[in-house]
Amino acid sequence: MGSHPSLKGSYLAALVLVSTAFNKNLVDSNYPPEINKEEALFLQKIGN
């Protein structure tokens, strides 16, 4: 039985990938409109 990540999980995975691959600080970067600003900032700090 397969499962898929939530939007927040996918966003966090993308943050980690881009942050690591390009050595970029992604705090205060763009985020999907379905995620509120506080949640996006929290995920950006984790994924950085």
N, C-alpha and C positions, 0 to 999 in steps of 0.2 A: 504494500500500500504506500503510495507516494504522497508527499506533501510539498507545499510550496511556502516560501517565506512570506511574511506579511509585507506590506509596503514599507514599514519602518525597518524591517529586517533587510529588505533589499537595498534600501537607502544606506543603511549602516554598512553593508557589505561593499557597496560602491564607494563609500567614503574611505574605507580601509584600503581598498584596491588602489584608488587614485592617489591617496595620501602616501602610500608606500611606494608605488611605482614611479611617481613623479616628485617625491619628497616635497609635497606641498602642504601648507597649513590651510585646512578647509573650514576653519571656524569662521562664521559669518558669510558662508557661501550660499548659493541658491539652494532651494529645497522645494520639494513638491508642494503644491497648494493644499493637498489633503492633510499635510502635517503642520501643526501650529508652530509658531516661532520658537516657543520655549522647548518643545520636544525636539525640533530640528537642531537647536543650539546644543542641547544635551547630547544628541547623537553625534553631532559634529565634534564635540570635545572627546567623546569616547573613541570615535573613529580616527582621530588625528594621530 
